[in-house]
Amino acid sequence: MKTTTVLAIALGLGSLAACNKSANEQAADNIEANAENSADMIEANTENVTDNMQANAENTADQVRNEGEQNADAVRNRADADGNSTH
C-alpha cells in the first residue's frame, strides 16, 4: 500500500509539473521518480526479509530451548525411576 500511495503521489505531481516543463525536464523527473520508487521497494523488501529472518531465528531458538527442556526432563525422569534422584 505504501508503494501504491507513493506512486500515485508521484504521478499526480508529475502531471501537474509537466505543464511548465520541457520534454527533457519531464524525462529527467520521470527517471528520478522511477529511481526513488525502486529504492523504496528495495528498502521495503529488505525490511520484510529482515523481519522474516528474525522471526525464524526466534522460532529456532524456542525450539532449541524446548528440546533442551524435554531432554533434561527425560534424564530427570530416568533418574527418578532408577532411584538415583538426589532430591
Secondary structure by P-SEA (a helix, b strand, c coil): caaaaaaaaaaaaaaaacccccaaaaaaaaaaaaaaaaaaaaaaaaaaaaaaaaaaaaaaaaaaaaaaaaaaaaaaaaaaaaccccc
